[in-house]
């Protein structure tokens, strides 16, 4: 079992930055693909970014490319999402997740955190 706990969310003005952290426990995440997802009120959970376990290659949804950066620190058993140039449409609950499959599909992820709220004001 992998337990994931997100932190770092908050309220920020448009154009600002936030860094989300995801701390893992129970098992090392070094052999898991890690992803960030988000869910806005009334909308489905959507893929944001993922980082592979073996080559650290990354993939982003188009709307965050060039603004968000996903990274991992296996020594700290943690994953991060640096979010720059934030926009009001980035407002959502952000979730960290772990998967044995490199995927952008939420159902392919086995473990989820409880989420952290990000609110971007205009």
N, C-alpha and C positions, 0 to 999 in steps of 0.2 A: 504494500500500500504506500502511496505517496500522498502526503498532505501538503497543500499549497496555500500560502497566505500572501495576499497582495497588500501593498501599502503605497503611499505616495500620491494618492488622488487628492483632489481639492478643487477650489474655485480659482480660476485664473482669467485674466482679460484676454481677448483675442490678440493674437500675436505673441503671447507669452509661451512659457515652457513648463513642462512637468516631467519628472522622471518617476516612472512606476517601478516598483520592485516586487519580485515574487520569490519568497523564501520557501524552500522545500525541506521537508523532513520525512523521516520514516524509511527512506530509500534514496540512494543517489540518483540524481536526474541526468547523470553524465551519458547514459545510454538511451535517453528519451529525446524525441523531437519535442520542442517546446513551442507553444503558440500563445498569442494574445488575441482575444476576441472582445467584442463590445456589443452592448445591447442598449438601445435607446427606448424610452417608453413607447409602447405600442408597436414596436418593431421586432423583427426576428434577430437573434444573435448573429453577428456577422464577423467574418475573419478579418483580422487586422495585419498580423505578421507572424512568421514562424522562422525558427532557426533549427537546422538539422543537428543531430547529435554527433555525427562523425566528421564532418568537414566544415561545420559552422557556416554553411551556406544559408542565406536568408532569402525570404520572399515576402513581398508586401502587397496589400491590396492597392489598387491604383490611386485611391484618394489620399493615401498617406505617404506615397513614395516621395523621397526627397525631404520629408519633414520628420518622419519617425525612424528610429533606429532600434532594432532589437539586438540584444547581446546576452551572453551568458558567462557565468563564472562558476565552472564546475567545482573549483576548490571551495567556494562558498555555498555551493548547492543553490544557486540563485540565478534568476533571469531578470532582465531589465527591459524597459521600454522607454527610451528617451523620446519625448514628444516636443517638437519645436514648431513655431509658427502656428500655434493652435487656432482653430476656427470654431465658431459656435456649433457647427455641424459635427464636431468631434465630441460634443457632450453625450455622455453615455456611462453606463456601468462597464468597467473594464475587467475582464477575467483572464487569468493565467491558466494554462492547461498543458497536460503532458500526454504524449502519444507514442506508441511504438511504430506508428505509421506516419511518414511525412505527408501531411495533408492540410487542406484548408477547410475541411468539412468538420463541423463541430462534433458530429456523432463518432468520428474516428478517434476522438480524444477520450482517454480513460479516466483521467483525474482532473479535477477542477478546483480552483480556489473559490472563495466566497464573493470575490469581487471588490472593486473600489470605485467610488463615484468620481467622475471627472466632469466638471461643469465649466464651460467656456462662455464668458459673457461678452456681448458685442459692444 
